[in-house]
Amino acid sequence: EDQVTQSPEALRLQEGESSSLNCSYTVSGLRGLFWYRQDPGKGPEFLFTLYSAGEEKEKERLKATLTKKESFLHITAPKPEDSATYLCAVRGSGSRLTFGEGTQLTVNP
Amino acid sequence: DGGITQSPKYLFRKEGQNVTLSCEQNLNHDAMYWYRQDPGQGLRLIYYSQIVNDFQKGDIAEGYSVSREKKESFPLTVTSAQKNPTAFYLCASSTLLAGVGEQYFGPGTRLTVT
């Protein structure tokens, strides 16, 4: 059974204070690890897909990295508009994804 | 614009009534999914479909039903058998092309049953 654990559950940062979110996973035959951003009351917004250990993807202040056991979402010099819940998911066999419970990020001005 | 639409955004029903949530996509995706999200929890898969006229149960299918008569549409019915139906419901779709796995989500429907 695929499993995803995200930490911390909640993270509060000051504007400009860089940090990282963690996503630990167990999956039989990883066919993709996905990061999403979700604002309150809205559907998740796709950010990144990572397929193999060592792969990195960047978008503005966000950078996602992948090892064989976990993924990190690095946030550099965050702004208040980066406040959201960040979800991690993995795809094993088939087309279904298994999601973690998310990290709620708050960036204070 | 290509995307996924869900309607309505908010839905209120009395206990014991069935209710159907709409999901339409114009992304030409083969696969569609229904998730449930409760406060402080991740997304839990209810049903998914990879082809028209075929669908599979997810992890929490009891009390729900779906149909897939058209590629673009995947409605979800929350039946009176669902013991705790109040939740945020999300529809998603994805291509089944090899090497592409991300799912794209609609805006969600918040269902309240009293």
Interface residues (C-beta under 8 A of the other chain):
Chain A: V4 R31 G32 F34 Y36 G41 K42 G43 P44 E45 F46 T49 Y51 L87 A89 R91 S95 R96 L97 F99 G100 E101 G102
Chain B: I4 Q6 A31 Y33 G40 Q41 G42 L43 R44 L45 Y48 Q50 G58 F88 L90 A92 S94 L96 G99 G101 E102 Q103 Y104 F105 G106 P107 G108 R110
